Every structure is written in C-alpha cells, then in structure tokens.
Amino acid sequence: MKNSDLKEKYFKKCIDDFETFSEKITCARVNFYKGKKRGILTQLQAAKKIGITSSYLCELESGKKPIPDSYIILKKFEEVYGFQTDELLLMVKNKLIKAV
C-alpha cells in the first residue's frame, strides 16, 4: 500500500475503528506518537523498535501472516505502539476461541 493510501485509510484514525490485527497495527504505526508529536513510522523504523524484520512486519500488516502467537512479540507491539495492556493477547485468545 502506498503512503498516500495509508494516510487516507489510517491517518488520524483510532485503532478501535478497525477490526483486524493487521489493520490495528498499521493504524498504530501510521499514527505513531512520540511525546506530543505525531508522525508516521516507516516499516523499517517500527520493525527495529519491535525487534522483528521489516519484511515480517509488512506481511503482518498485509494480513499475509497470522497474528503472532509469541507473547514477547505481542507485548513489544503493545509497548511500542501504545496499545492497552493485553489488548493484542485478547485478540489472539478470541481468534483461538472462534477457531474451536
């Protein structure tokens, strides 16, 4: 997705406006806050902060890869992007419940 498309779909939107993991993490990256400044993190910048590769982040954002089942990775997403505590873990739990 081009930067202009990302801005149109996600910029100045709330992560609660989106349903899927891929949409939520993309929205969080596009609306990254540092202090009082808002800016778009590149996938490379975000991946470095989270501790994953930019190609893996790209696959997660595009929905090509499923929600990671690693507690450590999910907690890093929450920490870097400012999600509520265990918000992403609850998404994994709900996904598992629906699959049963």
N, C-alpha and C positions, 0 to 999 in steps of 0.2 A: 504494500500500500504506500502510495506517495505521501510525502509530508503534508501536502495541501489536503489530501483526502483524510489523513489522520486528524488534522486540525478541524476540518469540517465536522467529522463524526464525533471526536472526543474532546476537543479543547473547551475548557470552561464548563465541562460537564462533571457530574458526580459519579463516582463508581457505582453508587446504588441505582443509577439509571440503567445499568447493564446487568444481564443475567449470567453470562458465561464467564468462566475463569479467564479465557483469552481476552475477552472484551474488558474485563475489570483490570487486568494487569496492563493492558495497552492504555486504557484511560488514565491509570495511575502514573504511567511513565510520561504520557503527554502533558499531564497536569502536575508535574513534579514541583514540590515546594521545597525551598531551602530558606529557612528563616521566613522572611516576608516576601521573598522573590519567587515568582512563578516562572518556570522555564521548561522547555521540552528536553528531556534526556534522550540522547541517541541510544540505540540499542546497545552499542558498544559500551557507553558510559554506564548504563543501567546494569548490563551483564557483569561488568567489573565490580560494581558495588554489591551485587547479589552473590557473586562468586561462581558464575556459570559462563559458558561461551555465548557470544552474540548470536551464533547460528542456532543454538538451543533456544535462546530467548525468542528469536524470530519464529521458530517452529511452534513454541508455546503460544505466542501472540496470534499466529495464523490459525491455531487450532489443529495443526498437523500432529502435534504431540499432545498426549493427555495430561491432565493435571498431575504434577509430580507427586509421587507418594512419599517423598523424602521429607520428614519433619523439618530437618535442618534447612532445606531449600525453601520450604513454605514459610518458615519463620523469618528467613532473610528477606523474602518478598514483603512480608508484613512490616519488618523493621525498616527497610529502605523506602518503601512506598507509603508507609503510614497507615496501613490497614488496621482495623480493630484487632485486638488480641484474639487469636484463634479463628478469625473470620475465614481465612482460606482453609484451615483444617476442617471447619464445619462444611465447607463446600465439598471436600473430599469425602467426608462422612456421609453427607446427603447423596452424593453420587453413588457410593457403595450401597446404600440402603435401596436406592432406586433400581440398582442392578440385580438385586436379590429377588 
